Amino acid sequence: MPQKIVILDSIRSAHNVGSIFRTSDAAGVQKIYLCGPTPDPIDRFGRPQPEIKKTSLGASESVPWEHVGTIENRATEEILRLIAVLKIEGYTVVAVEQGEGSTDLYDFQALEKVAYILGAEVEGVQQELIDAADVTLELPMQGMKESLNVSVTAGIVLFHK
């Protein structure tokens, strides 16, 4: 079974974060990195974050997580250091983002050790992180909308074989 890690780049919605925790639990994700302003399951006072707790249905307690950077910035340098460490550990880093030269999901073969970067709801994955990734993965869109909700995208990508 592949080893999967999720990196959340400035996901601001606690509901989306909770949903990604729940999906990650079901998909066998080993760890989630919450980066920059992404909310943690436990607030700075040690209390559970209610929206994450509710939408994760307890998965925020079963999937290991770590915060990278601070909530005041996008933590670009810290995430780039994390990416470098993951590559040394043998992970292929995959930025999930639409763009020039991206690989269609249907042409992507899931790897043995993969770290998926999912970006902010509006801005997407930071360009510096896309540049540092080994692969940029795109979900083909058929309708009029250009993208899916980040938690829906996480579900599709994490269960792709």
C-alpha positions as CSV (number, residue, x, y, z in Angstrom):
1,M,0.0,0.0,0.0
2,P,1.4,3.4,-0.9
3,Q,2.6,5.8,1.8
4,K,0.8,9.1,1.5
5,I,1.4,12.4,3.0
6,V,-0.8,15.5,2.6
7,I,0.5,19.1,2.7
8,L,-2.1,21.8,3.1
9,D,-0.9,25.1,1.7
10,S,-2.9,27.9,3.4
11,I,-6.3,26.2,3.4
12,R,-8.3,28.7,5.4
13,S,-11.6,26.9,5.8
14,A,-11.8,24.8,8.9
15,H,-14.6,22.8,7.3
16,N,-12.3,21.9,4.4
17,V,-9.5,21.0,6.8
18,G,-11.8,18.7,8.8
19,S,-13.1,17.1,5.6
20,I,-9.6,16.5,4.4
21,F,-8.7,14.9,7.8
22,R,-11.7,12.5,7.4
23,T,-10.8,11.6,3.8
24,S,-7.2,11.2,4.8
25,D,-8.1,8.8,7.5
26,A,-10.1,6.7,5.1
27,A,-7.4,6.8,2.4
28,G,-4.6,5.7,4.8
29,V,-2.7,9.0,4.9
30,Q,0.3,8.7,7.3
31,K,0.5,12.5,8.2
32,I,-1.0,15.9,7.3
33,Y,1.1,19.0,7.4
34,L,-0.9,22.1,8.1
35,C,1.0,25.1,6.6
36,G,0.8,28.8,7.2
37,P,-2.7,30.1,8.0
38,T,-4.3,26.6,7.8
39,P,-6.2,26.1,11.1
40,D,-5.1,23.3,13.5
41,P,-7.5,20.8,15.1
42,I,-6.4,22.2,18.4
43,D,-6.4,26.0,18.9
44,R,-3.7,28.0,20.6
45,F,-5.4,27.6,24.0
46,G,-5.4,23.8,23.7
47,R,-9.1,23.5,22.8
48,P,-10.5,21.4,19.9
49,Q,-11.4,23.6,16.9
50,P,-15.2,23.0,16.6
51,E,-15.5,23.0,12.8
52,I,-12.6,20.7,12.3
53,K,-13.8,18.3,15.0
54,K,-17.3,18.2,13.6
55,T,-16.4,17.7,9.9
56,S,-13.5,15.3,10.6
57,L,-15.7,13.0,12.8
58,G,-12.7,12.3,15.0
59,A,-10.2,11.8,12.2
60,S,-8.3,14.9,13.4
61,E,-7.4,12.7,16.4
62,S,-6.4,9.6,14.5
63,V,-4.3,11.1,11.6
64,P,-1.0,12.5,12.8
65,W,-0.5,16.2,11.9
66,E,2.1,18.9,12.3
67,H,1.9,22.7,11.8
68,V,4.6,24.2,9.5
69,G,5.2,27.9,9.7
70,T,2.9,30.4,11.5
71,I,-0.7,31.5,10.9
72,E,0.6,35.0,10.0
73,N,2.2,34.1,6.7
74,R,2.1,31.5,3.9
75,A,5.2,29.7,5.3
76,T,6.8,29.3,1.8
77,E,10.4,28.8,3.1
78,E,9.3,26.4,5.8
79,I,7.3,24.3,3.3
80,L,10.2,24.3,0.8
81,R,12.4,22.9,3.6
82,L,9.8,20.2,4.3
83,I,9.6,19.3,0.6
84,A,13.4,18.9,0.6
85,V,13.3,16.6,3.6
86,L,10.5,14.5,2.1
87,K,12.4,14.1,-1.2
88,I,15.5,12.9,0.8
89,E,13.1,10.4,2.5
90,G,12.1,9.1,-1.0
91,Y,8.8,10.8,-1.4
92,T,7.7,12.0,-4.8
93,V,6.2,15.5,-4.2
94,V,3.0,16.2,-6.2
95,A,1.5,19.6,-6.5
96,V,-2.2,19.3,-7.2
97,E,-2.8,22.4,-9.4
98,Q,-3.9,23.3,-12.9
99,G,-1.3,24.7,-15.2
100,E,1.0,24.6,-18.1
101,G,2.7,21.2,-18.4
102,S,0.6,19.5,-15.7
103,T,-0.1,15.8,-15.8
104,D,-3.7,14.7,-16.2
105,L,-5.0,12.6,-13.3
106,Y,-5.9,9.8,-15.7
107,D,-2.3,9.6,-16.9
108,F,-0.9,9.6,-13.3
109,Q,0.2,6.4,-11.7
110,A,0.1,6.5,-7.9
111,L,3.6,6.1,-6.4
112,E,4.9,4.1,-3.5
113,K,5.8,7.2,-1.4
114,V,3.9,10.3,-2.4
115,A,3.3,13.7,-0.8
116,Y,0.4,15.7,-2.2
117,I,0.3,19.5,-1.9
118,L,-3.2,21.0,-1.9
119,G,-3.5,24.7,-2.2
120,A,-5.6,27.6,-0.8
121,E,-9.2,27.8,-2.0
122,V,-8.7,30.9,-4.1
123,E,-5.0,31.3,-4.8
124,G,-4.1,27.6,-5.2
125,V,-0.7,26.1,-4.6
126,Q,2.1,28.7,-4.3
127,Q,4.2,28.9,-7.5
128,E,7.4,28.3,-5.5
129,L,6.0,25.0,-4.3
130,I,4.8,24.0,-7.7
131,D,8.4,24.7,-9.0
132,A,9.8,22.5,-6.2
133,A,7.4,19.6,-6.8
134,D,8.3,16.6,-8.9
135,V,4.9,16.4,-10.6
136,T,2.1,18.9,-11.1
137,L,-1.2,17.0,-11.2
138,E,-4.4,18.3,-12.7
139,L,-7.9,17.0,-12.5
140,P,-9.6,17.3,-16.0
141,M,-12.6,19.5,-15.8
142,Q,-15.6,18.9,-18.2
143,G,-18.1,21.5,-17.2
144,M,-18.1,25.3,-17.0
145,K,-16.4,25.5,-13.6
146,E,-12.6,25.6,-13.5
147,S,-12.0,23.8,-10.3
148,L,-13.5,21.7,-7.5
149,N,-13.6,22.4,-3.7
150,V,-10.2,21.5,-2.2
151,S,-11.7,18.8,0.0
152,V,-13.4,17.1,-3.0
153,T,-10.2,17.3,-4.9
154,A,-8.3,15.7,-2.0
155,G,-10.8,12.8,-2.0
156,I,-10.4,12.2,-5.7
157,V,-6.6,12.4,-5.6
158,L,-6.1,10.3,-2.4
159,F,-8.2,7.4,-3.7
160,H,-6.7,7.5,-7.2
161,K,-4.7,4.3,-8.1
